[in-house]
Amino acid sequence: MADVSHTRGATGAHPGVSETRGDIGAHPDVPEMRARYARVLGGRDVALLDGPIFLAGLFIALSPWILHYTTSQPGLVVHNVIMGIAIAGLALVFSATPTRTYGFSWALCLLGAWMVAAPWVVGSSPDRGVILSLVIPGAITAVLGLVCAGAAMMAGRKRNRAIRSGQMDEPVRT
């Protein structure tokens, strides 16, 4: 991208045009841009977890076909598709509207815990492959849900302290 910042009295091939690139520290809108960036992120310390959560949900939904147990465990097929779509859907919602939805992170913990128990509750005498295909992604989902929920709680506490101390001019919209 071309540098379009102009300076008075610059020397060189192009008078009036700065030769430095990449430094916008002196730009008059830098404080406003930083404030907007902080508002948009809104304490999203765990934005990188949305992708692995989505992939875990996708794997759960597709695991009956990946591991070929559609005929031996028909109850788990329907269960996995519904649960996988729910987990992947939550990850997409977290990515789309993070400040409003990170309170739902506890739901991931519950869904992950249910996925760990599902082979024995929903399935009928599952083999080791079926058990591992549900326990591992379920445990990963539960742990990532705990991390997201913990970060959401910490960000909420930080926001509440900032509001009480008067450091924030406008209330946080949730």
HUFENWO-V128168 format. One record per backbone hydrogen bond with DSSP energy under -1.0 kcal/mol. CO is the residue of the C=O (numbers start at 1). NH is the residue of the N-H. Records with the same first field share a line. If there is no record, write none. Layout:
# HUFENWO-V128168
CO = NH, NH
This chain:
# HUFENWO-V128168
5 = 18
14 = 17
16 = 7
24 = 27
27 = 30
29 = 33
30 = 34
31 = 35
32 = 36
33 = 37
34 = 38
35 = 39
36 = 40
37 = 41
38 = 42
43 = 45
46 = 49
47 = 50
49 = 53
50 = 54
51 = 55
52 = 56
53 = 57
54 = 58
55 = 59
56 = 60
57 = 61
58 = 62
59 = 63
62 = 65, 66
63 = 67
64 = 69
69 = 73
73 = 77
74 = 78
75 = 79
76 = 80
77 = 81
78 = 82
79 = 83
80 = 84
81 = 85
82 = 86
83 = 87
84 = 88
85 = 89
86 = 90
87 = 91
88 = 92
89 = 93
90 = 94
91 = 95
92 = 96
93 = 97
97 = 101
98 = 102
101 = 104
102 = 105
104 = 107
105 = 109
106 = 110
107 = 111
108 = 112
109 = 113
110 = 114
111 = 115
112 = 116
113 = 117
114 = 118
117 = 120, 121
118 = 122, 123
127 = 131
128 = 132
129 = 133
131 = 135
132 = 136
134 = 138
135 = 139
136 = 140
137 = 141
138 = 142
139 = 143
140 = 144
141 = 145
142 = 146
143 = 147
144 = 148
145 = 149
146 = 150
147 = 151
148 = 152
149 = 153
150 = 154
151 = 155
152 = 156
153 = 157
154 = 158
155 = 159
156 = 160
157 = 161
158 = 162
159 = 163
160 = 164
161 = 165
162 = 167, 168
